[in-house]
Amino acid sequence: MTKVLIATEKPFAAAAVDGIKKIFAEAGFETVLLEKYTDPNDLIKAVADVDAMIIRSDKATRQVIEAGKNLKIIVRAGAGFDNIDLAAATEKGIVAMNTPGQNSNAVAELALGMMAFMARANYKGGSGTELKGKKLGLQAYGYVGKAVATIAKGFGMDVYAFDPFIPKEAITKDGVKVVNSVEELYSTCQYVSLHIPANDKTKKSINYALLSKMPKNATVINTARKEIINEDDLKKMFTERQDFKYVSDVAPECHADLLQFENRYYSTPKKQGAETSEANVNAGLAAANQIVKFIKNGDKTFQVNK
């Protein structure tokens, strides 16, 4: 019998777990649950005899992957997949997947909420500004970027996007203006919302050269990954420009250094982008269905280690 491990140090909602178990039961699979573990060795032990694994923010390291003697597929319930050692998975012939689009609305709503929070003086009673009529730049126009654009237009924002991997026509049909370079995006928009992955090309790419191009009263919103920010340059921006703001749901390593800029900097205590009941269930069920389709039919639609 196919055995599937749900390994979640930060567990799914009960409704999601019940739904996942039901999907696997109907497929004739056995479900193994590992929740709220604190020792990485617990995951190494649990993966030893399973055929498939679902994770959230848990780290599928090389050690974990090598311990999975029967492991055929790992699905990260969410969009990002930098917590999976893709090279190790590929070496062992293991398919790694994510569940794109399932958390998009949750992340998009958080991004707009953060914009409003910063625009309204952190809700401390001071005079703020409105989002209506402001220019918002989206760095990447995938599932989340598209959702942010939809909501932002409801606020009356003027939305721009830069994504070299998406056809211009696919963006403009949504009423979003396309810019020709990332530099143009930053020099045009007072607000920039980041939706790029963390990889060798993007890590520390959000640097002083880009940030310093932004208009007066600039705000950067990061619901992506902390690694994409050049933190030395971020600190430089706070020091040099009293109008610059940065808000994130993933605290930078220099978090303590930025607390002095309390009215211009904010980060949630932990990553919040996908933390809604709806996103939790959507991502979990999608992960389960993808595993069933792969095991039974060889479907690799959402494979990320091709």
N, C-alpha and C positions, 0 to 999 in steps of 0.2 A: 504494500500500500504506500502511495506517495505521502510523505510526511512534510508538513510545512511549519516552519518556526515563525512566530510573530515575536520579534525581539524589540521591545520598546521600553527603554529606560524611562521615557516620558510616555505613559500609556495612551492608547487610543481611548476615546469615549466608549462607554459600555455599549452604546448602540452600534458603534462601528465594529467592536469586537464580536458582538452577536451576529452582525451581518456578514462579517468575514467568515466566521465559523459555519454559518449556514451555506455560504457559497462553496466552501470546501467540502462540507458534508454531502451536499448534492452532487459534487464531482467525485465522491468516493475517497476523498483525501482525509488524512488525520491532521489535526491541528495541535501544535505544541505552543504554549504561551509562556513567555519570559518577560515579566514586567517589573519595573522599579528596581532593577538590579543596580548595584553600586560597584561591583567588582568586574572588570573586563573579562576576567577568567570565567565568569559565569556564562558569558556569551560564547566563549571559546568551547566550553563544555557542551552547551546546548546545541551548537551547530554541528556537532560531530557526526550525527547520523540522519540529518534531514536532507530532503531533496530540494527544498526551496526555502527562501527566507524573505520576510517583509521587515523593513526597518523604517524608523523615522529619522531622528537626528543621530541615531546610534552609528558608531564607526565600524564599518566593515573593512578592517585593516587586513594587511597581508597575512598576519597571524591568524585572524579569524577565518579568512578565506581558505588558507591552507589546512585549517582544522576541519573544514567541511568536506569530508571524504566523498560524500555522495551529492554534494551541492551542485545544482545545475543552473539555478537562477536566483538572483537577488533583486528585489524591487524596493526602491526607496519611495515611500509614500509621500510624494512632494515633488517639486520641480527641480531643485538643486540636487546634485549627486556627487559633490566633492567629498562627501564622507565615505565614499566607496573607493577602494584602491582598484581603479580600473585596469591598471597594468597587471596586477596580480590575478584579477578575475579573468582577463583575456588569456593569460598564460595557462590557466587551468581549464580553459574552455567553458567558463561560466558566463552566462548572459547577465548583464546588468541593465536594469531599466529604471526609469522614473515614471511619475504619473503626471505629465504636463497638463496644465489647465485646471486641475481639480481644486487648487488653492487660489486661483487667480483673483476671484472676486474678493476674498478675504484680505489678500495682500493689497489690492487696489483700494479698498475702503480704508485700510489702515494708512496708506500713503496720503490719501486726501484728508483723513483725520489729523495726521501729523502736520500737513500744510496749514490747516485751519488753526491748530494749536499754536504754531509758531507765528502765524499772521495775527492772531489775537492776543499777543503778548503773554503767552503761556497761561492764559486764563487767570491772570493775577490781578485783574481789575484795571490795568492800564489801557490806554487808547491803542487800538490795533489798526489793521488794514483789512480790506476785503479781497477775496480771491477773484471776484468778477472782474474781467477785463485784463487780468494779468497774463503774461506769457509763460506757459509751462512747456518745458522741454523734456521729452522722454528719450532716455538713452537706452535703446532697444525697444522693439515693438512686437514682442511675442505675446503670449496669452495675457500676462499681467499688464504690460504696457498698453495693450488694446483696451483692457478693462479700465485702467486708469484714465485713458482718453475719454471713454464713454462717460464716466462719472464727472470728470473735470469739465466737460462741455456742459453738463447740467448745472455746474456752478457759474457758467458763463466765461470760462477761461479760454484763452486763445492757445490752442495746442499745436506743438511742433514735435517732430520726431526725427531721430537719426538711427537707421539700422541698415547697414550695407547688405544684409542677408535677406531682407524683405523687399519684394518689388515695389517700386514707387507707387504704382497704381493701386496696390492692395492697401496702402496707407492713406492715400488721398481720397479714396472712395469713402473712408470713414470721416471725412471732414477734417483731417489732420494735415498740417503743412509739412512737407519734407524738406530738410536742409541737406546740404551736400557734404558736410563734414561735421565731425564732433566739435571742432573749434567753433564753427558757425552756430551750433546748438547752444554752446555756453555763452557766446557773445550776444546772442539774441534774447535768451530767456532769463527772467528773474528767478523762476523756479526751475530746478532740474531734478527729475526723479530717476533714480538709477535702477535698472532692471537687467544688468549684464551678469553673466556667470563669473565665478572666480576661476581663472585658468592662467596658464603661463603668459598669455598675451594681455590679460586684463589686470592682473595683480599690480597694485600700486599705480595703475594708469590714471586714476583721478588725482591729478597732481596740480601744483601751483600754476603751471602754464595754462591749464584749462580753467581752474577756479578763478584765477585773477582776471579772466576775460569777462566774467559775469557782470551784469549791470548793477547799479546801486540797489541796496536792500535785497541782495541775493540770498536764496535759501536752497540748500541741497538736501534732498530726501533720499535716504538709503534704506531700502527694504530688501536689498540684495545680499551682499556678503561684505564683511569688514575688510577682507584682504584686498579689495579693489581700490581702497583708499590709501594714498601716500600720506601717512600720518604726520610726518615731519612737515610736509607742505600744508596739511590741514591746520596744524598749530600755527604755522606762519600766517595763514589767512586770518585766523582769529586775532593775531597780534597786530597785523597791518591794517585790517579793515574792520572798523567798528560796526559796520552795517551787515556783515556776513553772518549767516546762520546755518547750522547743520543739525539735522534731526535724523535719528536712526533707530531701528529696532534690533540692531546688533552692535553692541558697544565696541568702540575701537580699543586697542590696547592702551592708548593714551587717555582713556576715559577720565582718570583722576586729574590729569593736567587740564582738562577742558571744563571741569566743574566750576572753575572760577568765572566762566562765561555763562552763568546760569540762565540769563535771559535770551541767550543766542545759541545755546547748545542743550540738546536733550537726547537721551537714549533710554529705551525701556529696559527694565531689569534683566529681561531675557528675551530671546527672539519671539516676536508676537505675530508675525505675518500670517501664519496658517492657523493661529489659535482661535478658531471659531468652531462651534459644534458642527456646522454644515461642512466646512472644509475638512474637518477631522474625519467625518463619515465618508465624504466623497472620495478622499485620497485612499482611505483604507479599503473601500469596496473596489475601487479601480485597481489597486494593487492585487487584490485577490483574483479579480476577473482576468487580469493579465497573466497571472501565474497559471490559472486553469487553461487559458487559451494556448499558452506556450507548452505546457506539459502534454496536453491532448492533441494539439494541432501544429505545434512548432511555430506559432505566431511570434514574431520578434519585432512587431511594429514599433515599440517604444525602446528598443535597445539603444544604449548610449556608449557601449564599448565596441563599436563596429570596426 
